[in-house]
Amino acid sequence: MMRFLAGLLMALATAGAAFAEPVNTGHLETELVAESRGIAPGQTIRAALRQDIQEHWHTYWRNPGSSGEASKIEWDPLPSGWATGGFEWPTPKRLPVGPLVNYGYEGEVLLPFTVTAPADARVGETVTLSGTAYFLVCEEICIPEKGEVRLALPITAGPAAEDGKWGPAIRKALAATPKPAPLNAAFERRGDRLALAVAGAPLKGADFADAYFFPFAPGVVDHAAPQAIERGPEGLTLTLAPGDDFQVAPGPKALAGVLALANGAAFEVSAPAGPLPAGAAGLGPPPARAPASPGVGLGLPMAALFALLGGLILNLMPCVFPILAMKAASLAGHAHEASGARRQGLAFGAGVLASFVALAAVLIALQAAGAAVGWGFQLQSPPVVAGLALLMLAVALNLSGVFEVGLSLQGAGSGLASRGGVTGAFLTGVLAVVVAAPCTAPFMAPALGWALTQTPAAALAVFVALGIGFALPFVAVAFAPGLLARLPRPGPWMDVFKKALAFPMYGAAAWLVWVLTQQAGADGLARVLAAAVVLAAALWLAGAAQRRRLAGGRSLPIAAGAGALGLAAAAGAVWPSYTLAPAPGAAETMGAMAAAPYEPYSPERLAELQAEGRPVFVNFTAAWCVSCQVNERVAIARQGVADAMTANNVAYLKADWTRKDEAIATELARHGRAGVPLYLVYGAKGGEPRILPNILTEGTVVKALEAAARS
């Protein structure tokens, strides 16, 4: 009889199941539930904190995102030997709230955790685990709520039967929790973004359409920023906006979190800082791509050849016409003096090569210091633009005869011709390189893009090849007696030609002033115009001093006044620092003449448009880029292009690099470019963009847009 009663009691205990009672906290119902009807001594089972959240309200994941607070339990003192584990968090949802993005749960959610009984737990007893559960429950407002929760667990002789209701529910919740997987992951800084790459067999062939990285730590990324996706054959790369933790050097050494896919699969990811794994990128939309571009796999011989060809063609670009015209006039002055012409040609070539080597050294040093720079980077600085505008004005006034610094016709070097024009020719070569920066010739872009990703020696070799190509035509002419003989002999025509050449230089000065207004607005315009007036007065006084000296009078006081005014003009142009104007809108500045409306470029906006399935045309440009402005007017801002965009639902993004922008510099580098222009056309079905030529026609753009709509 006693054995029967003991067995009956045991059966009742086992059948009685773990016991919990729901608690209503205001906007959710919560309770503790267990997967089994009891627990054996030494056994570990899973229980869960259940939340049944009121419609339109939500609670939070372990990292709440932009705001919020994670749910938690504060346990009452546990019986001796008993232990509970932390929550195993199911993959959360993204919960946009105004400008913020939070991570959490809606509806019913179970947060599993482990419960472990001591080996000496007494069979037949019931142990009650109790504590206080805390929630932040939010809709348009957030309300802290709490509830006293408890779970009664019978102690059974062996593993208890599964609870028919909560066993399957907890198994489902556990299936929704991210799992470790054989994945390779790493992250690296790319300008002002983070590139997180994940690759491995579990991701091969996966659908990454809505892939998302939920970080465990709240401060490592900007949760409100979209995460753009680059597909690869065995993984993906996500572009993330760094959070506050990266504002303090050296920043986090690893990113840990959950990679969630559209099909519900989720994986725990731990990515150290370091080289990105192979196979994580290469098939999908931007902006975290590292596509194969024309410059990426060139190699040094091909890059040097491209640079040489680009330098040759650079002589035909509009930004260098005034300087080269002056150089041609100078050669005419020495056309019938072979040795003088050769010295002029070699000095000009030396000035060009020295300038390109110096420019390469500065670029390499800035890149080593972490700056995102490229071809023409100096024109992103308002003081540099202002200084160049004043230099062009000084050259123009010299050519107009306001003052004289020599008899040659070599721009800034014209007054340093006392050594047979050699020094002047050298400085003309320097000035030619300075004014060539706003132009990018065909073949230059892939060559320079490759160079700036290589060792300093390789980069210098490419820049030297570019300089050789740029200087070669004039050096060759200087050593070609037959060509020199065809030039007219020096005479009065040279003075007339000299004054005519002043007007392209006035035009260059005016264009640089316009560029400055794009960067520094009306205040910058006022400063540079005032400096120009002072400089013009200084050079007029310098000319007056020269004429008085030639007449035998005293010129020192006038010359001193001219020098003081010149210094004042230079100082006013570069100091104090300029206040940058707000970024132009879609109908302002460069886009004012555009027939098609555009939006400012950002990696996030590009990703959004790609997600909508729209073709996208991205125009990487700058106000100081002459090639860009020519293409803008003759090929892009045309009614035919606007009609093609409308007919094919093409989105037009403009990436304005007039001022420094690390996101744009990073994107240029990903496509093997060191500067603008760059024109990308993305197809409606995603994939890699088509890179258009540097020199555009309206027909080229229209055909590319139509093809993108079909792809």
URFENDA-V43461 format. One record per residue. N is the residue number from 0. RES is the residue in one small letter. D_FIRST is the distance of its C-alpha to the first C-alpha in whole Angstrom. Layout:
n->N res->RES d_first->D_FIRST
n->N res->RES d_first->D_FIRST
//
This chain:
n->0 res->m d_first->0
n->1 res->m d_first->4
n->2 res->r d_first->5
n->3 res->f d_first->5
n->4 res->l d_first->6
n->5 res->a d_first->9
n->6 res->g d_first->10
n->7 res->l d_first->11
n->8 res->l d_first->12
n->9 res->m d_first->14
n->10 res->a d_first->15
n->11 res->l d_first->16
n->12 res->a d_first->18
n->13 res->t d_first->20
n->14 res->a d_first->21
n->15 res->g d_first->22
n->16 res->a d_first->25
n->17 res->a d_first->28
n->18 res->f d_first->29
n->19 res->a d_first->33
n->20 res->e d_first->35
n->21 res->p d_first->39
n->22 res->v d_first->41
n->23 res->n d_first->45
n->24 res->t d_first->48
n->25 res->g d_first->51
n->26 res->h d_first->52
n->27 res->l d_first->48
n->28 res->e d_first->45
n->29 res->t d_first->43
n->30 res->e d_first->39
n->31 res->l d_first->37
n->32 res->v d_first->35
n->33 res->a d_first->33
n->34 res->e d_first->33
n->35 res->s d_first->29
n->36 res->r d_first->26
n->37 res->g d_first->26
n->38 res->i d_first->27
n->39 res->a d_first->26
n->40 res->p d_first->27
n->41 res->g d_first->30
n->42 res->q d_first->31
n->43 res->t d_first->34
n->44 res->i d_first->34
n->45 res->r d_first->36
n->46 res->a d_first->36
n->47 res->a d_first->39
n->48 res->l d_first->41
n->49 res->r d_first->42
n->50 res->q d_first->45
n->51 res->d d_first->46
n->52 res->i d_first->50
n->53 res->q d_first->52
n->54 res->e d_first->55
n->55 res->h d_first->58
n->56 res->w d_first->56
n->57 res->h d_first->55
n->58 res->t d_first->54
n->59 res->y d_first->55
n->60 res->w d_first->54
n->61 res->r d_first->54
n->62 res->n d_first->58
n->63 res->p d_first->59
n->64 res->g d_first->62
n->65 res->s d_first->65
n->66 res->s d_first->63
n->67 res->g d_first->60
n->68 res->e d_first->57
n->69 res->a d_first->54
n->70 res->s d_first->50
n->71 res->k d_first->48
n->72 res->i d_first->45
n->73 res->e d_first->45
n->74 res->w d_first->41
n->75 res->d d_first->40
n->76 res->p d_first->39
n->77 res->l d_first->36
n->78 res->p d_first->33
n->79 res->s d_first->34
n->80 res->g d_first->34
n->81 res->w d_first->34
n->82 res->a d_first->37
n->83 res->t d_first->39
n->84 res->g d_first->42
n->85 res->g d_first->45
n->86 res->f d_first->45
n->87 res->e d_first->46
n->88 res->w d_first->49
n->89 res->p d_first->50
n->90 res->t d_first->53
n->91 res->p d_first->55
n->92 res->k d_first->58
n->93 res->r d_first->61
n->94 res->l d_first->62
n->95 res->p d_first->65
n->96 res->v d_first->66
n->97 res->g d_first->70
n->98 res->p d_first->72
n->99 res->l d_first->68
n->100 res->v d_first->66
n->101 res->n d_first->62
n->102 res->y d_first->59
n->103 res->g d_first->56
n->104 res->y d_first->53
n->105 res->e d_first->53
n->106 res->g d_first->51
n->107 res->e d_first->47
n->108 res->v d_first->47
n->109 res->l d_first->44
n->110 res->l d_first->44
n->111 res->p d_first->42
n->112 res->f d_first->41
n->113 res->t d_first->38
n->114 res->v d_first->35
n->115 res->t d_first->34
n->116 res->a d_first->31
n->117 res->p d_first->31
n->118 res->a d_first->30
n->119 res->d d_first->28
n->120 res->a d_first->26
n->121 res->r d_first->23
n->122 res->v d_first->20
n->123 res->g d_first->18
n->124 res->e d_first->21
n->125 res->t d_first->24
n->126 res->v d_first->28
n->127 res->t d_first->30
n->128 res->l d_first->34
n->129 res->s d_first->37
n->130 res->g d_first->40
n->131 res->t d_first->44
n->132 res->a d_first->45
n->133 res->y d_first->49
n->134 res->f d_first->51
n->135 res->l d_first->55
n->136 res->v d_first->55
n->137 res->c d_first->58
n->138 res->e d_first->60
n->139 res->e d_first->64
n->140 res->i d_first->63
n->141 res->c d_first->60
n->142 res->i d_first->57
n->143 res->p d_first->55
n->144 res->e d_first->51
n->145 res->k d_first->48
n->146 res->g d_first->45
n->147 res->e d_first->41
n->148 res->v d_first->39
n->149 res->r d_first->35
n->150 res->l d_first->33
n->151 res->a d_first->29
n->152 res->l d_first->27
n->153 res->p d_first->23
n->154 res->i d_first->23
n->155 res->t d_first->21
n->156 res->a d_first->20
n->157 res->g d_first->23
n->158 res->p d_first->26
n->159 res->a d_first->25
n->160 res->a d_first->26
n->161 res->e d_first->30
n->162 res->d d_first->30
n->163 res->g d_first->32
n->164 res->k d_first->34
n->165 res->w d_first->35
n->166 res->g d_first->35
n->167 res->p d_first->38
n->168 res->a d_first->40
n->169 res->i d_first->39
n->170 res->r d_first->40
n->171 res->k d_first->43
n->172 res->a d_first->44
n->173 res->l d_first->44
n->174 res->a d_first->46
n->175 res->a d_first->49
n->176 res->t d_first->49
n->177 res->p d_first->52
n->178 res->k d_first->51
n->179 res->p d_first->53
n->180 res->a d_first->56
n->181 res->p d_first->58
n->182 res->l d_first->61
n->183 res->n d_first->64
n->184 res->a d_first->65
n->185 res->a d_first->68
n->186 res->f d_first->70
n->187 res->e d_first->74
n->188 res->r d_first->76
n->189 res->r d_first->79
n->190 res->g d_first->81
n->191 res->d d_first->79
n->192 res->r d_first->76
n->193 res->l d_first->73
n->194 res->a d_first->73
n->195 res->l d_first->69
n->196 res->a d_first->69
n->197 res->v d_first->66
n->198 res->a d_first->66
n->199 res->g d_first->64
n->200 res->a d_first->62
n->201 res->p d_first->60
n->202 res->l d_first->63
n->203 res->k d_first->65
n->204 res->g d_first->66
n->205 res->a d_first->64
n->206 res->d d_first->65
n->207 res->f d_first->66
n->208 res->a d_first->67
n->209 res->d d_first->65
n->210 res->a d_first->64
n->211 res->y d_first->64
n->212 res->f d_first->63
n->213 res->f d_first->61
n->214 res->p d_first->61
n->215 res->f d_first->58
n->216 res->a d_first->61
n->217 res->p d_first->63
n->218 res->g d_first->66
n->219 res->v d_first->67
n->220 res->v d_first->68
n->221 res->d d_first->70
n->222 res->h d_first->67
n->223 res->a d_first->69
n->224 res->a d_first->72
n->225 res->p d_first->71
n->226 res->q d_first->70
n->227 res->a d_first->73
n->228 res->i d_first->71
n->229 res->e d_first->73
n->230 res->r d_first->72
n->231 res->g d_first->72
n->232 res->p d_first->71
n->233 res->e d_first->68
n->234 res->g d_first->67
n->235 res->l d_first->69
n->236 res->t d_first->71
n->237 res->l d_first->70
n->238 res->t d_first->73
n->239 res->l d_first->71
n->240 res->a d_first->73
n->241 res->p d_first->72
n->242 res->g d_first->71
n->243 res->d d_first->71
n->244 res->d d_first->70
n->245 res->f d_first->73
n->246 res->q d_first->75
n->247 res->v d_first->75
n->248 res->a d_first->76
n->249 res->p d_first->75
n->250 res->g d_first->72
n->251 res->p d_first->69
n->252 res->k d_first->68
n->253 res->a d_first->66
n->254 res->l d_first->64
n->255 res->a d_first->61
n->256 res->g d_first->59
n->257 res->v d_first->58
n->258 res->l d_first->60
n->259 res->a d_first->59
n->260 res->l d_first->60
n->261 res->a d_first->61
n->262 res->n d_first->58
n->263 res->g d_first->56
n->264 res->a d_first->55
n->265 res->a d_first->55
n->266 res->f d_first->56
n->267 res->e d_first->56
n->268 res->v d_first->59
n->269 res->s d_first->61
n->270 res->a d_first->65
n->271 res->p d_first->67
n->272 res->a d_first->70
n->273 res->g d_first->72
n->274 res->p d_first->74
n->275 res->l d_first->72
n->276 res->p d_first->71
n->277 res->a d_first->72
n->278 res->g d_first->71
n->279 res->a d_first->70
n->280 res->a d_first->74
n->281 res->g d_first->76
n->282 res->l d_first->76
n->283 res->g d_first->75
n->284 res->p d_first->77
n->285 res->p d_first->78
n->286 res->p d_first->78
n->287 res->a d_first->76
n->288 res->r d_first->78
n->289 res->a d_first->79
n->290 res->p d_first->81
n->291 res->a d_first->84
n->292 res->s d_first->87
n->293 res->p d_first->91
n->294 res->g d_first->91
n->295 res->v d_first->88
n->296 res->g d_first->89
n->297 res->l d_first->92
n->298 res->g d_first->93
n->299 res->l d_first->96
n->300 res->p d_first->99
n->301 res->m d_first->98
n->302 res->a d_first->97
n->303 res->a d_first->100
n->304 res->l d_first->102
n->305 res->f d_first->101
n->306 res->a d_first->102
n->307 res->l d_first->105
n->308 res->l d_first->105
n->309 res->g d_first->104
n->310 res->g d_first->106
n->311 res->l d_first->109
n->312 res->i d_first->108
n->313 res->l d_first->107
n->314 res->n d_first->111
n->315 res->l d_first->111
n->316 res->m d_first->109
n->317 res->p d_first->110
n->318 res->c d_first->109
n->319 res->v d_first->112
n->320 res->f d_first->115
n->321 res->p d_first->117
n->322 res->i d_first->116
n->323 res->l d_first->117
n->324 res->a d_first->120
n->325 res->m d_first->121
n->326 res->k d_first->121
n->327 res->a d_first->123
n->328 res->a d_first->126
n->329 res->s d_first->125
n->330 res->l d_first->126
n->331 res->a d_first->129
n->332 res->g d_first->130
n->333 res->h d_first->130
n->334 res->a d_first->130
n->335 res->h d_first->134
n->336 res->e d_first->133
n->337 res->a d_first->131
n->338 res->s d_first->130
n->339 res->g d_first->129
n->340 res->a d_first->127
n->341 res->r d_first->125
n->342 res->r d_first->124
n->343 res->q d_first->123
n->344 res->g d_first->121
n->345 res->l d_first->119
n->346 res->a d_first->119
n->347 res->f d_first->117
n->348 res->g d_first->115
n->349 res->a d_first->114
n->350 res->g d_first->113
n->351 res->v d_first->111
n->352 res->l d_first->109
n->353 res->a d_first->109
n->354 res->s d_first->107
n->355 res->f d_first->105
n->356 res->v d_first->104
n->357 res->a d_first->103
n->358 res->l d_first->101
n->359 res->a d_first->99
n->360 res->a d_first->98
n->361 res->v d_first->98
n->362 res->l d_first->95
n->363 res->i d_first->93
n->364 res->a d_first->93
n->365 res->l d_first->92
n->366 res->q d_first->89
n->367 res->a d_first->88
n->368 res->a d_first->88
n->369 res->g d_first->85
n->370 res->a d_first->88
n->371 res->a d_first->88
n->372 res->v d_first->91
n->373 res->g d_first->93
n->374 res->w d_first->97
n->375 res->g d_first->99
n->376 res->f d_first->96
n->377 res->q d_first->99
n->378 res->l d_first->100
n->379 res->q d_first->97
n->380 res->s d_first->98
n->381 res->p d_first->100
n->382 res->p d_first->103
n->383 res->v d_first->103
n->384 res->v d_first->104
n->385 res->a d_first->106
n->386 res->g d_first->108
n->387 res->l d_first->109
n->388 res->a d_first->110
n->389 res->l d_first->113
n->390 res->l d_first->113
n->391 res->m d_first->114
n->392 res->l d_first->116
n->393 res->a d_first->118
n->394 res->v d_first->119
n->395 res->a d_first->120
n->396 res->l d_first->122
n->397 res->n d_first->124
n->398 res->l d_first->125
n->399 res->s d_first->126
n->400 res->g d_first->129
n->401 res->v d_first->127
n->402 res->f d_first->127
n->403 res->e d_first->128
n->404 res->v d_first->126
n->405 res->g d_first->128
n->406 res->l d_first->130
n->407 res->s d_first->127
n->408 res->l d_first->125
n->409 res->q d_first->122
n->410 res->g d_first->120
n->411 res->a d_first->118
n->412 res->g d_first->120
n->413 res->s d_first->123
n->414 res->g d_first->124
n->415 res->l d_first->124
n->416 res->a d_first->126
n->417 res->s d_first->128
n->418 res->r d_first->127
n->419 res->g d_first->128
n->420 res->g d_first->126
n->421 res->v d_first->123
n->422 res->t d_first->121
n->423 res->g d_first->121
n->424 res->a d_first->120
n->425 res->f d_first->117
n->426 res->l d_first->116
n->427 res->t d_first->117
n->428 res->g d_first->114
n->429 res->v d_first->112
n->430 res->l d_first->112
n->431 res->a d_first->112
n->432 res->v d_first->108
n->433 res->v d_first->107
n->434 res->v d_first->108
n->435 res->a d_first->107
n->436 res->a d_first->103
n->437 res->p d_first->103
n->438 res->c d_first->103
n->439 res->t d_first->101
n->440 res->a d_first->103
n->441 res->p d_first->101
n->442 res->f d_first->100
n->443 res->m d_first->99
n->444 res->a d_first->96
n->445 res->p d_first->94
n->446 res->a d_first->96
n->447 res->l d_first->95
n->448 res->g d_first->92
n->449 res->w d_first->91
n->450 res->a d_first->93
n->451 res->l d_first->91
n->452 res->t d_first->88
n->453 res->q d_first->90
n->454 res->t d_first->91
n->455 res->p d_first->94
n->456 res->a d_first->96
n->457 res->a d_first->95
n->458 res->a d_first->96
n->459 res->l d_first->99
n->460 res->a d_first->100
n->461 res->v d_first->99
n->462 res->f d_first->101
n->463 res->v d_first->104
n->464 res->a d_first->104
n->465 res->l d_first->104
n->466 res->g d_first->107
n->467 res->i d_first->109
n->468 res->g d_first->109
n->469 res->f d_first->110
n->470 res->a d_first->113
n->471 res->l d_first->114
n->472 res->p d_first->116
n->473 res->f d_first->118
n->474 res->v d_first->118
n->475 res->a d_first->119
n->476 res->v d_first->122
n->477 res->a d_first->124
n->478 res->f d_first->124
n->479 res->a d_first->125
n->480 res->p d_first->129
n->481 res->g d_first->130
n->482 res->l d_first->127
n->483 res->l d_first->129
n->484 res->a d_first->132
n->485 res->r d_first->131
n->486 res->l d_first->130
n->487 res->p d_first->133
n->488 res->r d_first->135
n->489 res->p d_first->135
n->490 res->g d_first->137
n->491 res->p d_first->137
n->492 res->w d_first->134
n->493 res->m d_first->132
n->494 res->d d_first->132
n->495 res->v d_first->131
n->496 res->f d_first->128
n->497 res->k d_first->127
n->498 res->k d_first->127
n->499 res->a d_first->126
n->500 res->l d_first->123
n->501 res->a d_first->122
n->502 res->f d_first->120
n->503 res->p d_first->117
n->504 res->m d_first->117
n->505 res->y d_first->117
n->506 res->g d_first->115
n->507 res->a d_first->112
n->508 res->a d_first->112
n->509 res->a d_first->112
n->510 res->w d_first->109
n->511 res->l d_first->107
n->512 res->v d_first->108
n->513 res->w d_first->106
n->514 res->v d_first->103
n->515 res->l d_first->103
n->516 res->t d_first->102
n->517 res->q d_first->99
n->518 res->q d_first->98
n->519 res->a d_first->99
n->520 res->g d_first->100
n->521 res->a d_first->103
n->522 res->d d_first->103
n->523 res->g d_first->103
n->524 res->l d_first->106
n->525 res->a d_first->108
n->526 res->r d_first->108
n->527 res->v d_first->109
n->528 res->l d_first->112
n->529 res->a d_first->113
n->530 res->a d_first->113
n->531 res->a d_first->115
n->532 res->v d_first->118
n->533 res->v d_first->118
n->534 res->l d_first->118
n->535 res->a d_first->121
n->536 res->a d_first->123
n->537 res->a d_first->122
n->538 res->l d_first->123
n->539 res->w d_first->126
n->540 res->l d_first->127
n->541 res->a d_first->127
n->542 res->g d_first->129
n->543 res->a d_first->132
n->544 res->a d_first->132
n->545 res->q d_first->132
n->546 res->r d_first->135
n->547 res->r d_first->137
n->548 res->r d_first->136
n->549 res->l d_first->138
n->550 res->a d_first->141
n->551 res->g d_first->141
n->552 res->g d_first->140
n->553 res->r d_first->137
n->554 res->s d_first->133
n->555 res->l d_first->131
n->556 res->p d_first->130
n->557 res->i d_first->130
n->558 res->a d_first->127
n->559 res->a d_first->126
n->560 res->g d_first->125
n->561 res->a d_first->124
n->562 res->g d_first->121
n->563 res->a d_first->120
n->564 res->l d_first->119
n->565 res->g d_first->118
n->566 res->l d_first->115
n->567 res->a d_first->114
n->568 res->a d_first->114
n->569 res->a d_first->111
n->570 res->a d_first->110
n->571 res->g d_first->109
n->572 res->a d_first->108
n->573 res->v d_first->105
n->574 res->w d_first->104
n->575 res->p d_first->102
n->576 res->s d_first->99
n->577 res->y d_first->99
n->578 res->t d_first->97
n->579 res->l d_first->95
n->580 res->a d_first->95
n->581 res->p d_first->92
n->582 res->a d_first->91
n->583 res->p d_first->93
n->584 res->g d_first->92
n->585 res->a d_first->92
n->586 res->a d_first->95
n->587 res->e d_first->97
n->588 res->t d_first->99
n->589 res->m d_first->99
n->590 res->g d_first->97
n->591 res->a d_first->99
n->592 res->m d_first->101
n->593 res->a d_first->98
n->594 res->a d_first->98
n->595 res->a d_first->95
n->596 res->p d_first->92
n->597 res->y d_first->90
n->598 res->e d_first->87
n->599 res->p d_first->87
n->600 res->y d_first->85
n->601 res->s d_first->82
n->602 res->p d_first->79
n->603 res->e d_first->77
n->604 res->r d_first->79
n->605 res->l d_first->80
n->606 res->a d_first->76
n->607 res->e d_first->75
n->608 res->l d_first->78
n->609 res->q d_first->77
n->610 res->a d_first->74
n->611 res->e d_first->76
n->612 res->g d_first->77
n->613 res->r d_first->81
n->614 res->p d_first->83
n->615 res->v d_first->85
n->616 res->f d_first->88
n->617 res->v d_first->88
n->618 res->n d_first->91
n->619 res->f d_first->91
n->620 res->t d_first->95
n->621 res->a d_first->96
n->622 res->a d_first->99
n->623 res->w d_first->101
n->624 res->c d_first->101
n->625 res->v d_first->104
n->626 res->s d_first->103
n->627 res->c d_first->100
n->628 res->q d_first->102
n->629 res->v d_first->104
n->630 res->n d_first->101
n->631 res->e d_first->100
n->632 res->r d_first->104
n->633 res->v d_first->105
n->634 res->a d_first->101
n->635 res->i d_first->98
n->636 res->a d_first->100
n->637 res->r d_first->101
n->638 res->q d_first->101
n->639 res->g d_first->100
n->640 res->v d_first->97
n->641 res->a d_first->96
n->642 res->d d_first->96
n->643 res->a d_first->94
n->644 res->m d_first->91
n->645 res->t d_first->91
n->646 res->a d_first->91
n->647 res->n d_first->88
n->648 res->n d_first->86
n->649 res->v d_first->87
n->650 res->a d_first->86
n->651 res->y d_first->88
n->652 res->l d_first->87
n->653 res->k d_first->90
n->654 res->a d_first->89
n->655 res->d d_first->92
n->656 res->w d_first->92
n->657 res->t d_first->95
n->658 res->r d_first->93
n->659 res->k d_first->91
n->660 res->d d_first->87
n->661 res->e d_first->85
n->662 res->a d_first->83
n->663 res->i d_first->86
n->664 res->a d_first->87
n->665 res->t d_first->84
n->666 res->e d_first->84
n->667 res->l d_first->87
n->668 res->a d_first->86
n->669 res->r d_first->84
n->670 res->h d_first->86
n->671 res->g d_first->88
n->672 res->r d_first->91
n->673 res->a d_first->92
n->674 res->g d_first->94
n->675 res->v d_first->95
n->676 res->p d_first->96
n->677 res->l d_first->93
n->678 res->y d_first->92
n->679 res->l d_first->88
n->680 res->v d_first->87
n->681 res->y d_first->84
n->682 res->g d_first->83
n->683 res->a d_first->81
n->684 res->k d_first->78
n->685 res->g d_first->78
n->686 res->g d_first->79
n->687 res->e d_first->81
n->688 res->p d_first->84
n->689 res->r d_first->88
n->690 res->i d_first->90
n->691 res->l d_first->94
n->692 res->p d_first->97
n->693 res->n d_first->98
n->694 res->i d_first->101
n->695 res->l d_first->100
n->696 res->t d_first->102
n->697 res->e d_first->101
n->698 res->g d_first->100
n->699 res->t d_first->98
n->700 res->v d_first->96
n->701 res->v d_first->96
n->702 res->k d_first->95
n->703 res->a d_first->92
n->704 res->l d_first->91
n->705 res->e d_first->91
n->706 res->a d_first->89
n->707 res->a d_first->86
n->708 res->a d_first->86
n->709 res->r d_first->85
n->710 res->s d_first->83
//
